[in-house]
Amino acid sequence: MSTAIFYHAGCPVCVGAEQLVADAIDHQKYTVEVVHLGEQPERIAEAAAAGVQSVPALLLNGQAFHINFGAALGDLKPA
């Protein structure tokens, strides 16, 4: 089974996208992992390396899909 990773920052745009997109994925084919980058900032570099430029984003089969626009990835890096 493949893994789909949904990256977000907890903003209303991200939460809405999580509810609609992540829940719509075929759970027979994909395990969905939700990563809240505001709570897990150590995973920002991982998201960036995967091609994520903004959140909310879905990483599916190694390809980043950007959904709407909540925040640029660079805005989430701790000071």
N, CA, C and O atoms as a Tripos MOL2 file, in Angstrom:
@<TRIPOS>MOLECULE
protein
  316   315    79     0     0
PROTEIN
NO_CHARGES

@<TRIPOS>ATOM
      1 N           0.8560   -1.1800    0.0000 N.3       1 MET1
      2 CA          0.0000    0.0000    0.0000 C.3       1 MET1
      3 C           0.8960    1.2360    0.0000 C.2       1 MET1
      4 O           1.9010    1.2810    0.7100 O.2       1 MET1
      5 N           0.5320    2.2260   -0.7890 N.am      2 SER2
      6 CA          1.2730    3.4770   -0.8810 C.3       2 SER2
      7 C           0.8260    4.4300    0.2220 C.2       2 SER2
      8 O          -0.2390    4.2710    0.8180 O.2       2 SER2
      9 N           1.6760    5.4260    0.4750 N.am      3 THR3
     10 CA          1.3480    6.4280    1.4770 C.3       3 THR3
     11 C           1.1250    7.7720    0.8050 C.2       3 THR3
     12 O           1.9100    8.1890   -0.0460 O.2       3 THR3
     13 N           0.0610    8.4400    1.1870 N.am      4 ALA4
     14 CA         -0.2110    9.8120    0.7750 C.3       4 ALA4
     15 C           0.0370   10.6720    2.0100 C.2       4 ALA4
     16 O          -0.4820   10.3800    3.0870 O.2       4 ALA4
     17 N           0.8300   11.7330    1.8530 N.am      5 ILE5
     18 CA          1.1230   12.6020    2.9910 C.3       5 ILE5
     19 C           0.4660   13.9520    2.7420 C.2       5 ILE5
     20 O           0.7060   14.5980    1.7210 O.2       5 ILE5
     21 N          -0.3590   14.3630    3.6850 N.am      6 PHE6
     22 CA         -1.0490   15.6430    3.6130 C.3       6 PHE6
     23 C          -0.3570   16.5910    4.5840 C.2       6 PHE6
     24 O          -0.4330   16.4060    5.7990 O.2       6 PHE6
     25 N           0.3210   17.6070    4.0480 N.am      7 TYR7
     26 CA          1.0160   18.5960    4.8680 C.3       7 TYR7
     27 C           0.1280   19.8150    5.0410 C.2       7 TYR7
     28 O          -0.4770   20.2950    4.0830 O.2       7 TYR7
     29 N           0.0530   20.3150    6.2770 N.am      8 HIS8
     30 CA         -0.7090   21.5430    6.5160 C.3       8 HIS8
     31 C          -0.1720   22.2640    7.7310 C.2       8 HIS8
     32 O           0.7040   21.7630    8.4350 O.2       8 HIS8
     33 N          -0.7170   23.4610    7.9700 N.am      9 ALA9
     34 CA         -0.2450   24.2920    9.0710 C.3       9 ALA9
     35 C          -1.3340   24.6110   10.0830 C.2       9 ALA9
     36 O          -1.1030   25.3820   11.0140 O.2       9 ALA9
     37 N          -2.5060   24.0350    9.9160 N.am     10 GLY10
     38 CA         -3.5670   24.2260   10.8860 C.3      10 GLY10
     39 C          -4.4930   25.4010   10.6260 C.2      10 GLY10
     40 O          -5.4450   25.6110   11.3770 O.2      10 GLY10
     41 N          -4.2330   26.1710    9.5770 N.am     11 CYS11
     42 CA         -5.0990   27.3130    9.2710 C.3      11 CYS11
     43 C          -6.4450   26.8090    8.7480 C.2      11 CYS11
     44 O          -6.5590   25.6380    8.3870 O.2      11 CYS11
     45 N          -7.4600   27.6660    8.7010 N.am     12 PRO12
     46 CA         -8.7700   27.2230    8.2220 C.3      12 PRO12
     47 C          -8.7520   26.6520    6.8000 C.2      12 PRO12
     48 O          -9.4740   25.6980    6.5110 O.2      12 PRO12
     49 N          -7.9360   27.2250    5.9160 N.am     13 VAL13
     50 CA         -7.8290   26.7000    4.5490 C.3      13 VAL13
     51 C          -7.2910   25.2740    4.5930 C.2      13 VAL13
     52 O          -7.7980   24.3870    3.9070 O.2      13 VAL13
     53 N          -6.2550   25.0650    5.4110 N.am     14 CYS14
     54 CA         -5.6310   23.7420    5.5180 C.3      14 CYS14
     55 C          -6.5920   22.7080    6.1060 C.2      14 CYS14
     56 O          -6.6960   21.5900    5.6020 O.2      14 CYS14
     57 N          -7.2760   23.0800    7.1500 N.am     15 VAL15
     58 CA         -8.1890   22.1520    7.8150 C.3      15 VAL15
     59 C          -9.3310   21.7770    6.8750 C.2      15 VAL15
     60 O          -9.7300   20.6140    6.8120 O.2      15 VAL15
     61 N          -9.8540   22.7540    6.1500 N.am     16 GLY16
     62 CA        -10.9080   22.4680    5.1880 C.3      16 GLY16
     63 C         -10.4300   21.5350    4.0880 C.2      16 GLY16
     64 O         -11.1470   20.6150    3.6940 O.2      16 GLY16
     65 N          -9.2250   21.7680    3.5930 N.am     17 ALA17
     66 CA         -8.6640   20.9020    2.5520 C.3      17 ALA17
     67 C          -8.4210   19.5030    3.0970 C.2      17 ALA17
     68 O          -8.6680   18.5150    2.4050 O.2      17 ALA17
     69 N          -7.9460   19.4130    4.3170 N.am     18 GLU18
     70 CA         -7.7270   18.0940    4.9210 C.3      18 GLU18
     71 C          -9.0350   17.3080    4.9660 C.2      18 GLU18
     72 O          -9.0740   16.1360    4.5940 O.2      18 GLU18
     73 N         -10.0820   17.9480    5.4140 N.am     19 GLN19
     74 CA        -11.3630   17.2590    5.5320 C.3      19 GLN19
     75 C         -11.8850   16.8030    4.1740 C.2      19 GLN19
     76 O         -12.4510   15.7150    4.0610 O.2      19 GLN19
     77 N         -11.7010   17.6170    3.1520 N.am     20 LEU20
     78 CA        -12.2280   17.2730    1.8330 C.3      20 LEU20
     79 C         -11.3140   16.3430    1.0380 C.2      20 LEU20
     80 O         -11.7660   15.3370    0.4910 O.2      20 LEU20
     81 N         -10.0450   16.6800    0.9770 N.am     21 VAL21
     82 CA         -9.1190   15.9480    0.1140 C.3      21 VAL21
     83 C          -8.6080   14.6640    0.7590 C.2      21 VAL21
     84 O          -8.7270   13.5850    0.1790 O.2      21 VAL21
     85 N          -8.0480   14.7760    1.9430 N.am     22 ALA22
     86 CA         -7.4770   13.5920    2.5830 C.3      22 ALA22
     87 C          -8.5360   12.5260    2.8370 C.2      22 ALA22
     88 O          -8.2520   11.3330    2.7330 O.2      22 ALA22
     89 N          -9.7490   12.9440    3.1660 N.am     23 ASP23
     90 CA        -10.8150   11.9770    3.3980 C.3      23 ASP23
     91 C         -11.3290   11.3440    2.1080 C.2      23 ASP23
     92 O         -11.9150   10.2620    2.1410 O.2      23 ASP23
     93 N         -11.1130   12.0110    0.9680 N.am     24 ALA24
     94 CA        -11.6020   11.5050   -0.3120 C.3      24 ALA24
     95 C         -10.6670   10.4770   -0.9430 C.2      24 ALA24
     96 O         -11.0490    9.7910   -1.8910 O.2      24 ALA24
     97 N          -9.4660   10.3690   -0.4320 N.am     25 ILE25
     98 CA         -8.4910    9.4280   -1.0080 C.3      25 ILE25
     99 C          -8.9400    7.9940   -0.7410 C.2      25 ILE25
    100 O          -9.4630    7.6800    0.3280 O.2      25 ILE25
    101 N          -8.7320    7.1540   -1.7070 N.am     26 ASP26
    102 CA         -9.0950    5.7380   -1.6020 C.3      26 ASP26
    103 C          -8.1980    5.0560   -0.5660 C.2      26 ASP26
    104 O          -7.0220    4.7980   -0.8240 O.2      26 ASP26
    105 N          -8.7610    4.7720    0.5940 N.am     27 HIS27
    106 CA         -7.9870    4.1720    1.6900 C.3      27 HIS27
    107 C          -7.6900    2.6960    1.4490 C.2      27 HIS27
    108 O          -6.9850    2.0710    2.2420 O.2      27 HIS27
    109 N          -8.2110    2.1390    0.3800 N.am     28 GLN28
    110 CA         -7.8580    0.7760   -0.0200 C.3      28 GLN28
    111 C          -6.4990    0.7790   -0.7240 C.2      28 GLN28
    112 O          -5.7920   -0.2290   -0.7410 O.2      28 GLN28
    113 N          -6.1440    1.9410   -1.3100 N.am     29 LYS29
    114 CA         -4.9010    2.0620   -2.0660 C.3      29 LYS29
    115 C          -3.8190    2.8370   -1.3260 C.2      29 LYS29
    116 O          -2.6290    2.5990   -1.5310 O.2      29 LYS29
    117 N          -4.2350    3.7720   -0.4580 N.am     30 TYR30
    118 CA         -3.2830    4.6590    0.2090 C.3      30 TYR30
    119 C          -3.5160    4.7260    1.7100 C.2      30 TYR30
    120 O          -4.6500    4.7840    2.1850 O.2      30 TYR30
    121 N          -2.4310    4.7160    2.4230 N.am     31 THR31
    122 CA         -2.4440    5.0760    3.8330 C.3      31 THR31
    123 C          -2.2290    6.5780    3.8650 C.2      31 THR31
    124 O          -1.2730    7.0750    3.2680 O.2      31 THR31
    125 N          -3.0930    7.3070    4.5450 N.am     32 VAL32
    126 CA         -2.9820    8.7570    4.5950 C.3      32 VAL32
    127 C          -2.3260    9.1730    5.9030 C.2      32 VAL32
    128 O          -2.7960    8.8360    6.9900 O.2      32 VAL32
    129 N          -1.2290    9.9150    5.7750 N.am     33 GLU33
    130 CA         -0.5550   10.4860    6.9360 C.3      33 GLU33
    131 C          -0.7740   11.9900    6.8990 C.2      33 GLU33
    132 O          -0.5060   12.6300    5.8810 O.2      33 GLU33
    133 N          -1.2480   12.5500    7.9750 N.am     34 VAL34
    134 CA         -1.4640   13.9950    8.0760 C.3      34 VAL34
    135 C          -0.3470   14.5720    8.9320 C.2      34 VAL34
    136 O          -0.1210   14.1440   10.0640 O.2      34 VAL34
    137 N           0.3510   15.5620    8.3600 N.am     35 VAL35
    138 CA          1.4720   16.1950    9.0600 C.3      35 VAL35
    139 C           1.1490   17.6690    9.2580 C.2      35 VAL35
    140 O           1.0410   18.4310    8.2970 O.2      35 VAL35
    141 N           0.9980   18.0560   10.5140 N.am     36 HIS36
    142 CA          0.7430   19.4520   10.8930 C.3      36 HIS36
    143 C           2.1120   20.0830   11.1120 C.2      36 HIS36
    144 O           2.7440   19.8550   12.1430 O.2      36 HIS36
    145 N           2.5720   20.8760   10.1430 N.am     37 LEU37
    146 CA          3.9190   21.4340   10.2090 C.3      37 LEU37
    147 C           4.0800   22.4820   11.3030 C.2      37 LEU37
    148 O           5.2030   22.7630   11.7210 O.2      37 LEU37
    149 N           2.9920   23.0590   11.7710 N.am     38 GLY38
    150 CA          3.0700   23.9730   12.9000 C.3      38 GLY38
    151 C           3.4180   23.2410   14.1850 C.2      38 GLY38
    152 O           4.0710   23.7980   15.0680 O.2      38 GLY38
    153 N           2.9810   21.9900   14.2910 N.am     39 GLU39
    154 CA          3.2630   21.1690   15.4640 C.3      39 GLU39
    155 C           4.4790   20.2750   15.2660 C.2      39 GLU39
    156 O           5.0550   19.7880   16.2390 O.2      39 GLU39
    157 N           4.8780   20.0530   14.0040 N.am     40 GLN40
    158 CA          6.0180   19.2020   13.6920 C.3      40 GLN40
    159 C           6.9840   19.9430   12.7610 C.2      40 GLN40
    160 O           7.2120   19.5040   11.6340 O.2      40 GLN40
    161 N           7.5540   21.0680   13.2250 N.am     41 PRO41
    162 CA          8.4240   21.8670   12.3480 C.3      41 PRO41
    163 C           9.6720   21.1160   11.8900 C.2      41 PRO41
    164 O          10.3020   21.5060   10.9070 O.2      41 PRO41
    165 N          10.0250   20.0650   12.5780 N.am     42 GLU42
    166 CA         11.1860   19.2740   12.1620 C.3      42 GLU42
    167 C          10.9490   18.5670   10.8300 C.2      42 GLU42
    168 O          11.8940   18.0560   10.2290 O.2      42 GLU42
    169 N           9.7190   18.5320   10.3670 N.am     43 ARG43
    170 CA          9.3940   17.8770    9.0990 C.3      43 ARG43
    171 C           9.2840   18.8560    7.9280 C.2      43 ARG43
    172 O           8.9650   18.4500    6.8100 O.2      43 ARG43
    173 N           9.5460   20.1410    8.1790 N.am     44 ILE44
    174 CA          9.4910   21.1390    7.1120 C.3      44 ILE44
    175 C          10.5280   20.8330    6.0420 C.2      44 ILE44
    176 O          10.2200   20.9200    4.8530 O.2      44 ILE44
    177 N          11.7420   20.4800    6.4290 N.am     45 ALA45
    178 CA         12.7980   20.1670    5.4560 C.3      45 ALA45
    179 C          12.4020   18.9710    4.5940 C.2      45 ALA45
    180 O          12.6710   18.9530    3.3930 O.2      45 ALA45
    181 N          11.7670   17.9800    5.2020 N.am     46 GLU46
    182 CA         11.2750   16.8030    4.4660 C.3      46 GLU46
    183 C          10.2560   17.2200    3.4170 C.2      46 GLU46
    184 O          10.3090   16.7660    2.2740 O.2      46 GLU46
    185 N           9.3270   18.0890    3.8090 N.am     47 ALA47
    186 CA          8.3010   18.5610    2.8780 C.3      47 ALA47
    187 C           8.9420   19.3400    1.7330 C.2      47 ALA47
    188 O           8.5910   19.1410    0.5700 O.2      47 ALA47
    189 N           9.8730   20.2200    2.0590 N.am     48 ALA48
    190 CA         10.5560   21.0110    1.0340 C.3      48 ALA48
    191 C          11.3150   20.1080    0.0660 C.2      48 ALA48
    192 O          11.2770   20.3290   -1.1440 O.2      48 ALA48
    193 N          11.9920   19.1080    0.5800 N.am     49 ALA49
    194 CA         12.7460   18.1770   -0.2660 C.3      49 ALA49
    195 C          11.8300   17.4000   -1.2030 C.2      49 ALA49
    196 O          12.2510   16.9710   -2.2770 O.2      49 ALA49
    197 N          10.5800   17.2210   -0.7940 N.am     50 ALA50
    198 CA          9.6040   16.4980   -1.6150 C.3      50 ALA50
    199 C           8.9470   17.4110   -2.6500 C.2      50 ALA50
    200 O           8.1560   16.9460   -3.4710 O.2      50 ALA50
    201 N           9.2680   18.7030   -2.6170 N.am     51 GLY51
    202 CA          8.7080   19.6300   -3.5950 C.3      51 GLY51
    203 C           7.5610   20.4770   -3.0960 C.2      51 GLY51
    204 O           6.9650   21.2300   -3.8660 O.2      51 GLY51
    205 N           7.2410   20.3670   -1.8170 N.am     52 VAL52
    206 CA          6.1630   21.1810   -1.2500 C.3      52 VAL52
    207 C           6.6530   22.6200   -1.1240 C.2      52 VAL52
    208 O           7.7070   22.8750   -0.5410 O.2      52 VAL52
    209 N           5.8920   23.5480   -1.6700 N.am     53 GLN53
    210 CA          6.2490   24.9680   -1.6080 C.3      53 GLN53
    211 C           5.2930   25.7660   -0.7370 C.2      53 GLN53
    212 O           5.6440   26.8320   -0.2300 O.2      53 GLN53
    213 N           4.0840   25.2460   -0.5650 N.am     54 SER54
    214 CA          3.0920   25.9060    0.2730 C.3      54 SER54
    215 C           2.1480   24.8430    0.8170 C.2      54 SER54
    216 O           2.0860   23.7200    0.3190 O.2      54 SER54
    217 N           1.4190   25.2310    1.8500 N.am     55 VAL55
    218 CA          0.4430   24.3150    2.4250 C.3      55 VAL55
    219 C          -0.9340   24.9420    2.3120 C.2      55 VAL55
    220 O          -1.0540   26.1660    2.3450 O.2      55 VAL55
    221 N          -1.9480   24.1520    2.1840 N.am     56 PRO56
    222 CA         -1.9760   22.6960    2.2490 C.3      56 PRO56
    223 C          -1.4370   22.0700    0.9600 C.2      56 PRO56
    224 O          -1.5770   22.6210   -0.1320 O.2      56 PRO56
    225 N          -0.8190   20.9080    1.1270 N.am     57 ALA57
    226 CA         -0.2790   20.1740   -0.0150 C.3      57 ALA57
    227 C          -0.4210   18.6840    0.2430 C.2      57 ALA57
    228 O          -0.3930   18.2200    1.3830 O.2      57 ALA57
    229 N          -0.5720   17.9570   -0.8390 N.am     58 LEU58
    230 CA         -0.6890   16.5110   -0.7690 C.3      58 LEU58
    231 C           0.4560   15.9090   -1.5560 C.2      58 LEU58
    232 O           0.6490   16.2380   -2.7260 O.2      58 LEU58
    233 N           1.2210   15.0250   -0.9220 N.am     59 LEU59
    234 CA          2.2920   14.3060   -1.5910 C.3      59 LEU59
    235 C           1.7510   12.9280   -1.9310 C.2      59 LEU59
    236 O           1.4500   12.1230   -1.0490 O.2      59 LEU59
    237 N           1.6350   12.6740   -3.2210 N.am     60 LEU60
    238 CA          1.0320   11.4360   -3.6950 C.3      60 LEU60
    239 C           1.9380   10.8430   -4.7700 C.2      60 LEU60
    240 O           2.2150   11.4800   -5.7860 O.2      60 LEU60
    241 N           2.3900    9.6290   -4.5360 N.am     61 ASN61
    242 CA          3.2930    8.9580   -5.4700 C.3      61 ASN61
    243 C           4.5230    9.8060   -5.7850 C.2      61 ASN61
    244 O           4.9950    9.8380   -6.9210 O.2      61 ASN61
    245 N           5.0330   10.4900   -4.7640 N.am     62 GLY62
    246 CA          6.2480   11.2880   -4.9160 C.3      62 GLY62
    247 C           6.0520   12.6360   -5.5760 C.2      62 GLY62
    248 O           7.0270   13.3530   -5.8060 O.2      62 GLY62
    249 N           4.8270   13.0000   -5.8830 N.am     63 GLN63
    250 CA          4.5470   14.2810   -6.5170 C.3      63 GLN63
    251 C           3.7400   15.1610   -5.5690 C.2      63 GLN63
    252 O           2.7450   14.7250   -4.9890 O.2      63 GLN63
    253 N           4.1870   16.4050   -5.4220 N.am     64 ALA64
    254 CA          3.4930   17.3540   -4.5520 C.3      64 ALA64
    255 C           2.3780   18.0550   -5.3150 C.2      64 ALA64
    256 O           2.5950   18.5890   -6.4030 O.2      64 ALA64
    257 N           1.1900   18.0480   -4.7350 N.am     65 PHE65
    258 CA          0.0390   18.7430   -5.2810 C.3      65 PHE65
    259 C          -0.3320   19.8470   -4.2950 C.2      65 PHE65
    260 O          -0.6350   19.5760   -3.1340 O.2      65 PHE65
    261 N          -0.3050   21.0780   -4.7600 N.am     66 HIS66
    262 CA         -0.6270   22.2160   -3.9090 C.3      66 HIS66
    263 C          -2.1120   22.5230   -4.0310 C.2      66 HIS66
    264 O          -2.6520   22.6480   -5.1300 O.2      66 HIS66
    265 N          -2.7550   22.6410   -2.8820 N.am     67 ILE67
    266 CA         -4.1930   22.8170   -2.8160 C.3      67 ILE67
    267 C          -4.4680   24.2070   -2.2480 C.2      67 ILE67
    268 O          -4.1340   24.4910   -1.0970 O.2      67 ILE67
    269 N          -5.0750   25.0660   -3.0580 N.am     68 ASN68
    270 CA         -5.3760   26.4130   -2.6010 C.3      68 ASN68
    271 C          -4.0880   27.0720   -2.1310 C.2      68 ASN68
    272 O          -3.0250   26.7370   -2.6540 O.2      68 ASN68
    273 N          -4.1270   27.9810   -1.1820 N.am     69 PHE69
    274 CA         -2.9180   28.5850   -0.6310 C.3      69 PHE69
    275 C          -3.2130   29.0480    0.7800 C.2      69 PHE69
    276 O          -4.0030   29.9670    0.9990 O.2      69 PHE69
    277 N          -2.5660   28.3950    1.7330 N.am     70 GLY70
    278 CA         -2.7100   28.7690    3.1290 C.3      70 GLY70
    279 C          -1.5080   29.5450    3.6190 C.2      70 GLY70
    280 O          -1.6470   30.6010    4.2360 O.2      70 GLY70
    281 N          -0.2940   29.0030    3.3360 N.am     71 ALA71
    282 CA          0.9520   29.6370    3.7600 C.3      71 ALA71
    283 C           2.1050   29.0760    2.9500 C.2      71 ALA71
    284 O           2.1180   27.8980    2.5930 O.2      71 ALA71
    285 N           3.0700   29.9330    2.6670 N.am     72 ALA72
    286 CA          4.2960   29.4720    2.0250 C.3      72 ALA72
    287 C           5.0800   28.6330    3.0240 C.2      72 ALA72
    288 O           5.0490   28.9060    4.2240 O.2      72 ALA72
    289 N           5.7730   27.6300    2.5450 N.am     73 LEU73
    290 CA          6.5390   26.7550    3.4260 C.3      73 LEU73
    291 C           7.5780   27.5590    4.2130 C.2      73 LEU73
    292 O           7.8070   27.2870    5.3910 O.2      73 LEU73
    293 N           8.1980   28.5290    3.5770 N.am     74 GLY74
    294 CA          9.2020   29.3580    4.2470 C.3      74 GLY74
    295 C           8.6500   30.1360    5.4240 C.2      74 GLY74
    296 O           9.3860   30.4610    6.3560 O.2      74 GLY74
    297 N           7.3550   30.4380    5.3900 N.am     75 ASP75
    298 CA          6.7290   31.1640    6.5070 C.3      75 ASP75
    299 C           6.5550   30.2990    7.7410 C.2      75 ASP75
    300 O           6.2950   30.8180    8.8260 O.2      75 ASP75
    301 N           6.6940   28.9970    7.5950 N.am     76 LEU76
    302 CA          6.4800   28.0870    8.7250 C.3      76 LEU76
    303 C           7.7540   27.7730    9.4900 C.2      76 LEU76
    304 O           7.6960   27.1960   10.5760 O.2      76 LEU76
    305 N           8.8920   28.1400    8.9460 N.am     77 LYS77
    306 CA         10.1570   27.8100    9.6090 C.3      77 LYS77
    307 C          10.2780   28.5840   10.9160 C.2      77 LYS77
    308 O          10.0160   29.7860   10.9640 O.2      77 LYS77
    309 N          10.6800   27.8790   11.9820 N.am     78 PRO78
    310 CA         10.8340   28.5540   13.2780 C.3      78 PRO78
    311 C          11.9150   29.6410   13.2050 C.2      78 PRO78
    312 O          12.8870   29.5320   12.4580 O.2      78 PRO78
    313 N          11.7150   30.6650   13.9870 N.am     79 ALA79
    314 CA         12.6680   31.8040   14.0030 C.3      79 ALA79
    315 C          13.9860   31.4280   14.6310 C.2      79 ALA79
    316 O          14.8870   32.2620   14.7220 O.2      79 ALA79
@<TRIPOS>BOND
     1     1     2 1
     2     2     3 1
     3     3     4 2
     4     3     5 am
     5     5     6 1
     6     6     7 1
     7     7     8 2
     8     7     9 am
     9     9    10 1
    10    10    11 1
    11    11    12 2
    12    11    13 am
    13    13    14 1
    14    14    15 1
    15    15    16 2
    16    15    17 am
    17    17    18 1
    18    18    19 1
    19    19    20 2
    20    19    21 am
    21    21    22 1
    22    22    23 1
    23    23    24 2
    24    23    25 am
    25    25    26 1
    26    26    27 1
    27    27    28 2
    28    27    29 am
    29    29    30 1
    30    30    31 1
    31    31    32 2
    32    31    33 am
    33    33    34 1
    34    34    35 1
    35    35    36 2
    36    35    37 am
    37    37    38 1
    38    38    39 1
    39    39    40 2
    40    39    41 am
    41    41    42 1
    42    42    43 1
    43    43    44 2
    44    43    45 am
    45    45    46 1
    46    46    47 1
    47    47    48 2
    48    47    49 am
    49    49    50 1
    50    50    51 1
    51    51    52 2
    52    51    53 am
    53    53    54 1
    54    54    55 1
    55    55    56 2
    56    55    57 am
    57    57    58 1
    58    58    59 1
    59    59    60 2
    60    59    61 am
    61    61    62 1
    62    62    63 1
    63    63    64 2
    64    63    65 am
    65    65    66 1
    66    66    67 1
    67    67    68 2
    68    67    69 am
    69    69    70 1
    70    70    71 1
    71    71    72 2
    72    71    73 am
    73    73    74 1
    74    74    75 1
    75    75    76 2
    76    75    77 am
    77    77    78 1
    78    78    79 1
    79    79    80 2
    80    79    81 am
    81    81    82 1
    82    82    83 1
    83    83    84 2
    84    83    85 am
    85    85    86 1
    86    86    87 1
    87    87    88 2
    88    87    89 am
    89    89    90 1
    90    90    91 1
    91    91    92 2
    92    91    93 am
    93    93    94 1
    94    94    95 1
    95    95    96 2
    96    95    97 am
    97    97    98 1
    98    98    99 1
    99    99   100 2
   100    99   101 am
   101   101   102 1
   102   102   103 1
   103   103   104 2
   104   103   105 am
   105   105   106 1
   106   106   107 1
   107   107   108 2
   108   107   109 am
   109   109   110 1
   110   110   111 1
   111   111   112 2
   112   111   113 am
   113   113   114 1
   114   114   115 1
   115   115   116 2
   116   115   117 am
   117   117   118 1
   118   118   119 1
   119   119   120 2
   120   119   121 am
   121   121   122 1
   122   122   123 1
   123   123   124 2
   124   123   125 am
   125   125   126 1
   126   126   127 1
   127   127   128 2
   128   127   129 am
   129   129   130 1
   130   130   131 1
   131   131   132 2
   132   131   133 am
   133   133   134 1
   134   134   135 1
   135   135   136 2
   136   135   137 am
   137   137   138 1
   138   138   139 1
   139   139   140 2
   140   139   141 am
   141   141   142 1
   142   142   143 1
   143   143   144 2
   144   143   145 am
   145   145   146 1
   146   146   147 1
   147   147   148 2
   148   147   149 am
   149   149   150 1
   150   150   151 1
   151   151   152 2
   152   151   153 am
   153   153   154 1
   154   154   155 1
   155   155   156 2
   156   155   157 am
   157   157   158 1
   158   158   159 1
   159   159   160 2
   160   159   161 am
   161   161   162 1
   162   162   163 1
   163   163   164 2
   164   163   165 am
   165   165   166 1
   166   166   167 1
   167   167   168 2
   168   167   169 am
   169   169   170 1
   170   170   171 1
   171   171   172 2
   172   171   173 am
   173   173   174 1
   174   174   175 1
   175   175   176 2
   176   175   177 am
   177   177   178 1
   178   178   179 1
   179   179   180 2
   180   179   181 am
   181   181   182 1
   182   182   183 1
   183   183   184 2
   184   183   185 am
   185   185   186 1
   186   186   187 1
   187   187   188 2
   188   187   189 am
   189   189   190 1
   190   190   191 1
   191   191   192 2
   192   191   193 am
   193   193   194 1
   194   194   195 1
   195   195   196 2
   196   195   197 am
   197   197   198 1
   198   198   199 1
   199   199   200 2
   200   199   201 am
   201   201   202 1
   202   202   203 1
   203   203   204 2
   204   203   205 am
   205   205   206 1
   206   206   207 1
   207   207   208 2
   208   207   209 am
   209   209   210 1
   210   210   211 1
   211   211   212 2
   212   211   213 am
   213   213   214 1
   214   214   215 1
   215   215   216 2
   216   215   217 am
   217   217   218 1
   218   218   219 1
   219   219   220 2
   220   219   221 am
   221   221   222 1
   222   222   223 1
   223   223   224 2
   224   223   225 am
   225   225   226 1
   226   226   227 1
   227   227   228 2
   228   227   229 am
   229   229   230 1
   230   230   231 1
   231   231   232 2
   232   231   233 am
   233   233   234 1
   234   234   235 1
   235   235   236 2
   236   235   237 am
   237   237   238 1
   238   238   239 1
   239   239   240 2
   240   239   241 am
   241   241   242 1
   242   242   243 1
   243   243   244 2
   244   243   245 am
   245   245   246 1
   246   246   247 1
   247   247   248 2
   248   247   249 am
   249   249   250 1
   250   250   251 1
   251   251   252 2
   252   251   253 am
   253   253   254 1
   254   254   255 1
   255   255   256 2
   256   255   257 am
   257   257   258 1
   258   258   259 1
   259   259   260 2
   260   259   261 am
   261   261   262 1
   262   262   263 1
   263   263   264 2
   264   263   265 am
   265   265   266 1
   266   266   267 1
   267   267   268 2
   268   267   269 am
   269   269   270 1
   270   270   271 1
   271   271   272 2
   272   271   273 am
   273   273   274 1
   274   274   275 1
   275   275   276 2
   276   275   277 am
   277   277   278 1
   278   278   279 1
   279   279   280 2
   280   279   281 am
   281   281   282 1
   282   282   283 1
   283   283   284 2
   284   283   285 am
   285   285   286 1
   286   286   287 1
   287   287   288 2
   288   287   289 am
   289   289   290 1
   290   290   291 1
   291   291   292 2
   292   291   293 am
   293   293   294 1
   294   294   295 1
   295   295   296 2
   296   295   297 am
   297   297   298 1
   298   298   299 1
   299   299   300 2
   300   299   301 am
   301   301   302 1
   302   302   303 1
   303   303   304 2
   304   303   305 am
   305   305   306 1
   306   306   307 1
   307   307   308 2
   308   307   309 am
   309   309   310 1
   310   310   311 1
   311   311   312 2
   312   311   313 am
   313   313   314 1
   314   314   315 1
   315   315   316 2
@<TRIPOS>SUBSTRUCTURE
     1 MET1         2 RESIDUE 1 A MET
     2 SER2         6 RESIDUE 1 A SER
     3 THR3        10 RESIDUE 1 A THR
     4 ALA4        14 RESIDUE 1 A ALA
     5 ILE5        18 RESIDUE 1 A ILE
     6 PHE6        22 RESIDUE 1 A PHE
     7 TYR7        26 RESIDUE 1 A TYR
     8 HIS8        30 RESIDUE 1 A HIS
     9 ALA9        34 RESIDUE 1 A ALA
    10 GLY10       38 RESIDUE 1 A GLY
    11 CYS11       42 RESIDUE 1 A CYS
    12 PRO12       46 RESIDUE 1 A PRO
    13 VAL13       50 RESIDUE 1 A VAL
    14 CYS14       54 RESIDUE 1 A CYS
    15 VAL15       58 RESIDUE 1 A VAL
    16 GLY16       62 RESIDUE 1 A GLY
    17 ALA17       66 RESIDUE 1 A ALA
    18 GLU18       70 RESIDUE 1 A GLU
    19 GLN19       74 RESIDUE 1 A GLN
    20 LEU20       78 RESIDUE 1 A LEU
    21 VAL21       82 RESIDUE 1 A VAL
    22 ALA22       86 RESIDUE 1 A ALA
    23 ASP23       90 RESIDUE 1 A ASP
    24 ALA24       94 RESIDUE 1 A ALA
    25 ILE25       98 RESIDUE 1 A ILE
    26 ASP26      102 RESIDUE 1 A ASP
    27 HIS27      106 RESIDUE 1 A HIS
    28 GLN28      110 RESIDUE 1 A GLN
    29 LYS29      114 RESIDUE 1 A LYS
    30 TYR30      118 RESIDUE 1 A TYR
    31 THR31      122 RESIDUE 1 A THR
    32 VAL32      126 RESIDUE 1 A VAL
    33 GLU33      130 RESIDUE 1 A GLU
    34 VAL34      134 RESIDUE 1 A VAL
    35 VAL35      138 RESIDUE 1 A VAL
    36 HIS36      142 RESIDUE 1 A HIS
    37 LEU37      146 RESIDUE 1 A LEU
    38 GLY38      150 RESIDUE 1 A GLY
    39 GLU39      154 RESIDUE 1 A GLU
    40 GLN40      158 RESIDUE 1 A GLN
    41 PRO41      162 RESIDUE 1 A PRO
    42 GLU42      166 RESIDUE 1 A GLU
    43 ARG43      170 RESIDUE 1 A ARG
    44 ILE44      174 RESIDUE 1 A ILE
    45 ALA45      178 RESIDUE 1 A ALA
    46 GLU46      182 RESIDUE 1 A GLU
    47 ALA47      186 RESIDUE 1 A ALA
    48 ALA48      190 RESIDUE 1 A ALA
    49 ALA49      194 RESIDUE 1 A ALA
    50 ALA50      198 RESIDUE 1 A ALA
    51 GLY51      202 RESIDUE 1 A GLY
    52 VAL52      206 RESIDUE 1 A VAL
    53 GLN53      210 RESIDUE 1 A GLN
    54 SER54      214 RESIDUE 1 A SER
    55 VAL55      218 RESIDUE 1 A VAL
    56 PRO56      222 RESIDUE 1 A PRO
    57 ALA57      226 RESIDUE 1 A ALA
    58 LEU58      230 RESIDUE 1 A LEU
    59 LEU59      234 RESIDUE 1 A LEU
    60 LEU60      238 RESIDUE 1 A LEU
    61 ASN61      242 RESIDUE 1 A ASN
    62 GLY62      246 RESIDUE 1 A GLY
    63 GLN63      250 RESIDUE 1 A GLN
    64 ALA64      254 RESIDUE 1 A ALA
    65 PHE65      258 RESIDUE 1 A PHE
    66 HIS66      262 RESIDUE 1 A HIS
    67 ILE67      266 RESIDUE 1 A ILE
    68 ASN68      270 RESIDUE 1 A ASN
    69 PHE69      274 RESIDUE 1 A PHE
    70 GLY70      278 RESIDUE 1 A GLY
    71 ALA71      282 RESIDUE 1 A ALA
    72 ALA72      286 RESIDUE 1 A ALA
    73 LEU73      290 RESIDUE 1 A LEU
    74 GLY74      294 RESIDUE 1 A GLY
    75 ASP75      298 RESIDUE 1 A ASP
    76 LEU76      302 RESIDUE 1 A LEU
    77 LYS77      306 RESIDUE 1 A LYS
    78 PRO78      310 RESIDUE 1 A PRO
    79 ALA79      314 RESIDUE 1 A ALA
